[in-house]
């Protein structure tokens, strides 16, 4: 579908707001009307408009940077992060209202409005959903919702959503490696929306932040996952806000015949079929098969059509010699790259080398430091010294110096009390946020969090190759590629991720025990974590990359007794065997 672009200006209290309008253009239908969608970036907006939507793209920082895009580089990133805190929330809401008003007032808009956005724009899309005129919101990796940190005084986005102020449908999409919105933040958003009864679709995909950005993405662009998400966006908007093409206008009279590749004897005629549903046209092809389409759509002339799923398709594919050859080669490659996890004895597929893992770790380190480097506490800070002491004790006791391929371990403590998170990059760099320290409560609790020594990140990358191979296999059977990837996400990727996290929890107990920490502290740790994350008590773990708090508590309670039996003799008595005054004399932060 062709598109055309214009720009309009809206007066606001903080200055002129420029809005880019991208409109579908259908020959012969000058009065066609389309649902309105507010878009995040112009190129993405063009793709949406080409599917039959009227798209408006506002400049959110118009009063701070002018009505021009902010460059996606280090300077531009710093400016954008500063602007989103500096801009008043009232000005943001005024821009949102002005954009919706502009869309609805457009002569080609049906009055049905949806919204989408990425990153900061994802948060704006979330706030737009509070407007009752907005029927659907698709939010890509929306930042700052969990921390309520927009504007100088913070924002009330999550609080308003918790009160049920979103009446339309919401789709939240995040990457599991998103450093901007950690697991605790994603869980908080999902739980609050679920409790509020929001019409919610919540996806956590094996991707990083900004995985949809197709240039200057810092190596995070994932075309396959972006395609799946775009199909979900189109399905959501098509279902919730629909289309209205209006009355057709004839541009030129013809003979009523359509071109046909079968020759002049088989010309199809275009006519209204009384048996057709209202508003549809029936196109009779040479084989007398009615093909229905919306007015203005390109007609179909017969010929071979794409086959859907059928057992005949499966049999045909399985009989293919090429298919069997490829399947055999893929099977051999898979078996050749199987390895056993030494700590648990589990077999897994691994074809990512340590050198590649180191390279990925270094890239991730640069990105993480670019985001949190200014918040890293000096090594002399008491909290940094405490965390580093626990980490070094675990490393020495478990002989982990070479577990990261000779890259060495380095610990950074990030001053962010609102983020309850800690993670390890593939190059052995550990980031601990101060927000998790009260949840850990003491050294024993903190020690039970440290468990990244079995290359789970590299395993996930290896597993993605299996994921796409299976998706391609299902596609060859006639199952839509997008649908097959969504199915595999639930039956393959997410279960594997939860299994890895469960395995890591067990390894964490063993590491802590070997370093003379008390592994039984893990049960209280996960109880505090569940309480801090407002665990609703409803098991939604099938939608998550991590097991639920309830399952984690049950697991560590079951494991702790056996792990304690392996406690080194030099560790001495556990805490419940020492005097009470010794138990509570431990230094705390």
Secondary structure, DSSP 4 states (H G I P E B T S, - for coil): -EEEEEEEEEEETTEEEEEEEEEEE-TT-TT-EEEEEE-SSHHHHHHHHTTT-EEEEE-TTHHHH-SSPPPSSHHHHHHHHHHHHHS-HHHHHHHHHHHHHHHHHSTTEEEEEEEEEETHHHHHHHHHTTSTTEEEEEEES--STTTT--STT---HHHHHHTT---SEEEEEEETT-SSS-HHHHHHHHHHHHHTT-EEEEEEES--TTTT--SS-TT---HHHHHHHHHHHHHHHHHHH-EE--S---SS---SEE--TT-GGG-EEEE--TTSPTTEEEEE-TT--EEEEETTSPP---S-------HHHHHHHHT-HHHHHHHHHHHHHHHHTEEE-TTT--EEE----HHHHHHHHHHHHHHHHHHHGGGBPPTTSHHHHHHHHHHHHHHHHTT-TTTTTT---EEEEE--TT---EEE-TTSEEEEEGGGHHHH-SHHHHHTT----S-HHHHHHHHHHHHHHHHHHHHHTT--HHHHHHHHIIIIIHHHHHHHHHHHHHHHHHHHHHTT--TTHHHHHHHHHHHHTT--SS--GGGSSS--HHHHHHHHHHHHHHHHTT--GGG---GGGS-HHHHTTS---
